[in-house]
Each structure stands twice: as C-alpha cells, then as structure tokens.
Amino acid sequence: MSPDDYCQQKAAQSGSSFYYSFLFLPAERRRAITALYAFCREVDDTVDECTDVGIARTKLAWWRQEVAAMMSGAPTHPVTKALQPHLTPFSLDSQHLLAIIDGMEMDLDQTRYLDFPGLQKYCWHVASVVGILSANIFGVTNPQTLQYAEKLGLAFQLTNIIRDVGEDARKGRIYLPVNELQQFNVTAADILNARHSDNFEKLMQFQAARAQKMYDEAFALLPKEDRRAQRPGLIMAAIYRAVLNEVERDGFHVLTQRISLTPIRKLWLAWITYVRG
C-alpha cells in the first residue's frame, strides 16, 4: 500500500464530513488534504485510543519528532511520507502541525474549561489551525481568507462539542465552560449522569446560538475572489451546520445519543454546495 493509499483508506474509513468535501478537488489538492486529514486522525487516535496517559504522551512526542523528520525530508510514517511533497506547494509549516499535536495533548492535561476564552484556545489548536492549513491547500489569494478559515474551524469544533456532549462525558470530559454551566444551573454531575432538563436545554441553546454566530462571522470574512477555491470548506460548513440544526430540532438530546447525517444526505449537501459555488 502506497502512502497516498494509506491516507485515502484512513479518510474513507472515518466516514467524516471532511471526506465529502475532498471529492470535488483536483487530484493534487485532494492528495494533500487527504494526507493532512490522515495526520490529524493519527494524532487524535493516539489520545482517544490510548488508555495509558504516559504512553499517549510518548506517542505524541514521537509524532513531534516525525514532523521534524518530515520537514528535513526524511519522513518514516506513511502519513508524513504522503504529506511531505505538499509542504512547500501549499505553505504547510511545522508550527501549525505541531500546534495540532499540542491540542491533542491538552486532552491529556485537561477535562474541564473554566470559561469560553480557555475553551477557545483549545479549539484553536485542534480545529482553527486545521482550518488554516486546509485553506492553504484549497487555494488562497487574499490573506483575509485565513481569518475566515480560522473562525470556521472554531464553528466546526463548537458544533462537535455540542453534538458529542454525552459521548465526551462518558470519557470523563466536559468541554462546556464551567462558568456557563453555573450560569444555567447545570452541574457536572448532571452531564456525567446524562440528566436532561429544561436548564440543560437552555444551556445548549446558548451554545448553539454562539456556534451559529461563528458560522455567520466566518462567512462574512470570506473574500469573494477566494470563494470558489474555498468550496470544500463551504461543503464542510453545510454539513456541519446541518448537524447543528438537527441537534437543535431534536431538543438537544445529546446526552444519550449522537446525531449524525446519512452518507446520502452528506453527499447531497456536498453536491448542492459545490454547484452553487
């Protein structure tokens, strides 16, 4: 299996919304974004699938060394071998790749966030940075496009947090800011024990309204001249926002279930968004 094949398999197996946005890209950009996505999956899985914190840290340290090896032209992992040829053409730098690893390590150090600025820092590492790197791969002529990509990444991560409240709680993590739980009289125990209530719904309505605002602010930042190139990000946004809308319509019953879209609906949203340009 070639490095590109390895990354393609990693992306296809995930069933992620990201995969549907890759379908309409030219071959070279598609290979680059697939390799970047596979890199993110590998380092994320290091934390999510490893029950021993010490081993997870050791693996993340290895990935940092592997990024350095890739930058010097000597990658050893299939993902970094696939990503290495795209570093220069698409302005992919080690600073941003290492920031993603730092974000994954934050999950080993922290399971609560006191306030939104603290959560936003985490989101920057695990999502906004990915947005910036992805935008570079899609094509940027106006620097403001990177501001759009950064904010869109934040909107994506807030959507994930809303959708995955129950799933994260079962891993002992609560990403909803502590001061906002207090504001709506929801306790950590309520979430960890999957107690749905009117207060919880109000808390989640507050979270969803902020996420929707982030989408609107991101779209307002996208320069007209880069809109066509950035269609893959807009495809992801259409899918993610549809998930957010479904969660809202369902009354935020996210403590005991994970709401998702069917592959057919994702493909339909991808096609419609692509055609509209």
Secondary structure in CASP SS format (residue, H / E / C, confidence):
PFRMAT SS
TARGET T0000
AUTHOR 0000-0000-0000
METHOD secondary structure of the structure
MODEL  1
M C 1.00
S C 1.00
P H 1.00
D H 1.00
D H 1.00
Y H 1.00
C H 1.00
Q H 1.00
Q H 1.00
K H 1.00
A H 1.00
A H 1.00
Q H 1.00
S H 1.00
G C 1.00
S C 1.00
S H 1.00
F H 1.00
Y H 1.00
Y H 1.00
S H 1.00
F H 1.00
L C 1.00
F C 1.00
L C 1.00
P C 1.00
A H 1.00
E H 1.00
R H 1.00
R H 1.00
R H 1.00
A H 1.00
I H 1.00
T H 1.00
A H 1.00
L H 1.00
Y H 1.00
A H 1.00
F H 1.00
C H 1.00
R H 1.00
E H 1.00
V H 1.00
D H 1.00
D H 1.00
T H 1.00
V H 1.00
D H 1.00
E C 1.00
C C 1.00
T C 1.00
D C 1.00
V H 1.00
G H 1.00
I H 1.00
A H 1.00
R H 1.00
T H 1.00
K H 1.00
L H 1.00
A H 1.00
W H 1.00
W H 1.00
R H 1.00
Q H 1.00
E H 1.00
V H 1.00
A H 1.00
A H 1.00
M H 1.00
M H 1.00
S C 1.00
G C 1.00
A C 1.00
P C 1.00
T C 1.00
H C 1.00
P H 1.00
V H 1.00
T H 1.00
K H 1.00
A H 1.00
L H 1.00
Q H 1.00
P H 1.00
H H 1.00
L C 1.00
T C 1.00
P C 1.00
F C 1.00
S C 1.00
L C 1.00
D C 1.00
S H 1.00
Q H 1.00
H H 1.00
L H 1.00
L H 1.00
A H 1.00
I H 1.00
I H 1.00
D H 1.00
G H 1.00
M H 1.00
E H 1.00
M H 1.00
D H 1.00
L H 1.00
D H 1.00
Q C 1.00
T C 1.00
R C 1.00
Y C 1.00
L C 1.00
D C 1.00
F H 1.00
P H 1.00
G H 1.00
L H 1.00
Q H 1.00
K H 1.00
Y H 1.00
C H 1.00
W H 1.00
H H 1.00
V H 1.00
A H 1.00
S H 1.00
V H 1.00
V H 1.00
G H 1.00
I H 1.00
L H 1.00
S H 1.00
A H 1.00
N H 1.00
I H 1.00
F H 1.00
G C 1.00
V C 1.00
T C 1.00
N C 1.00
P C 1.00
Q H 1.00
T H 1.00
L H 1.00
Q H 1.00
Y H 1.00
A H 1.00
E H 1.00
K H 1.00
L H 1.00
G H 1.00
L H 1.00
A H 1.00
F H 1.00
Q H 1.00
L H 1.00
T H 1.00
N H 1.00
I H 1.00
I H 1.00
R H 1.00
D C 1.00
V H 1.00
G H 1.00
E H 1.00
D H 1.00
A H 1.00
R C 1.00
K C 1.00
G C 1.00
R C 1.00
I C 1.00
Y C 1.00
L C 1.00
P C 1.00
V H 1.00
N H 1.00
E H 1.00
L H 1.00
Q H 1.00
Q H 1.00
F C 1.00
N C 1.00
V C 1.00
T C 1.00
A H 1.00
A H 1.00
D H 1.00
I H 1.00
L H 1.00
N C 1.00
A C 1.00
R C 1.00
H C 1.00
S C 1.00
D H 1.00
N H 1.00
F H 1.00
E H 1.00
K H 1.00
L H 1.00
M H 1.00
Q H 1.00
F H 1.00
Q H 1.00
A H 1.00
A H 1.00
R H 1.00
A H 1.00
Q H 1.00
K H 1.00
M H 1.00
Y H 1.00
D H 1.00
E H 1.00
A H 1.00
F H 1.00
A H 1.00
L H 1.00
L C 1.00
P C 1.00
K H 1.00
E H 1.00
D H 1.00
R C 1.00
R C 1.00
A C 1.00
Q C 1.00
R H 1.00
P H 1.00
G H 1.00
L H 1.00
I H 1.00
M H 1.00
A H 1.00
A H 1.00
I H 1.00
Y H 1.00
R H 1.00
A H 1.00
V H 1.00
L H 1.00
N H 1.00
E H 1.00
V H 1.00
E H 1.00
R H 1.00
D C 1.00
G C 1.00
F C 1.00
H C 1.00
V C 1.00
L C 1.00
T C 1.00
Q C 1.00
R C 1.00
I C 1.00
S C 1.00
L C 1.00
T C 1.00
P H 1.00
I H 1.00
R H 1.00
K H 1.00
L H 1.00
W H 1.00
L H 1.00
A H 1.00
W H 1.00
I H 1.00
T H 1.00
Y H 1.00
V H 1.00
R H 1.00
G C 1.00
END
